[in-house]
Amino acid sequence: MTPRFSIITVCFNAEQSIGKTVESMAAQTFRDFEYIVVDGASRDNTLDVARSHLTFPATIMSEKDHGIYDAMNKGIACAQGEIVYFLNADDYFENDSVLERIADAFATNGEPQLLFGNVIYQYPEGQKHRSFRHITPGNLVFLDVNHQATFAKRSLFNQMGSFDLRFRLNADYDFLLRCLHGKASYCWVDVDIARFNAGGRHVQDVAFLQTERKAVRRQYVSPLGYKVGTLAHKLSHKIRRAAGMLGLREQV
């Protein structure tokens, strides 16, 4: 029988964090899932730690890859579930009812191809709640959606293709743009899905991230549209920052 969810964890030398990731998976009240761990031939005790926290069947593969998106593509190729979600080894589900609530949300919203929720970003100095309620096909090219906020029908990868390995830090962003510009059905639900470690590669190499993201965006918008949209995005950022200074909860 096809499982409802395929939850995929990609990892490399993650012995310090993957235990909490697997624990949050094991705690889920909704049990109709398969769990896939795609390891990039870790040199530490990542796999031993992962196995020590597994209280349910899992598929584990470990081999060298060509980066995180190559590993994610391997997970997709292995997946059998109706809905795919990536729970990376530095992150974990917010609570034990996430999958139950997301399963209900897919059913009550007409089984969209994409579903977005909320994410709590974990910084060394604190945390920040982000909702992606505002995302549309028109504005995503100037904004972003955290992959930890996103569930996708597995059939969507067959339709739209997998992650483009030309992009080292933005292939998930490119995939979502490809889907929404390809008129994939989508919805947002007010569910806090995961805690996201905000100190990863995307923060460590901001200049490269932004340069690559610009290249991704220009695939989906004209040069003039890009300039106008960028200016509007900067203005929107200033408004959000002002709202934060007033103590309002950030929503975008």
Secondary structure, DSSP 8 states (H G I E B T S, - for coil): ---SEEEEEEESS-TTTHHHHHHHHHT-S---EEEEEEE---SSSHHHHHHHH--S--EEEE---SSHHHHHHHHHHH--SSEEEE--TT-EESSTTHHHHHHHHHHHTT--SEEEEEEEEEETTEEEEEE-TT--TTTGGGS---GGGEEEEHHHHHHH-S--TT-SS-HHHHHHHHHHHTT--EEEEEEEEEEEETTSHHHHTHHHHHHHHHHHHTTTS-HHHHHHHHHHHHHHHHHHHHHHHTT-----
